[in-house]
Amino acid sequence: MTREYDEKRDFIRIDIDCDIEFKKVDSSEDVLIGKVANLSGRGMMFISEVELEKDITLEINIKPSNILTPALHANVKVVRVIKQRHADGYEIGAVIKEIYDD
């Protein structure tokens, strides 16, 4: 496949701005809300007000506000947690492990 840009990743990242609901898999804890910043065929980056642990598995639900973008219900593994420099919250990098057919 020939690409006309410098992206070296296996999947192109798509910038999106929508809410994400997430919680630890098999947890009875409350569902938390964050903001998705980008999404690819393999992973995502979202903003959380709560610091998460690296290597935990989350159940996530993304329900975009437009009808053109499909919803996503999946399990993801947190691979990166970075404190935001100029805002409250944390950038969470996650790899998609399992997608549910809802």
Buried (B, 14 or more C-beta within 10 A) or exposed (E): EEEEEEEEEEEEBEEBEBBBBBBBBEEEEEEBEBBBBBBBEEBBBBBBEEEBEEEBBBBBBBEBEEEEBEEBBBBBBBEBBEEEEEEEBBBBBBBBEEEEEE
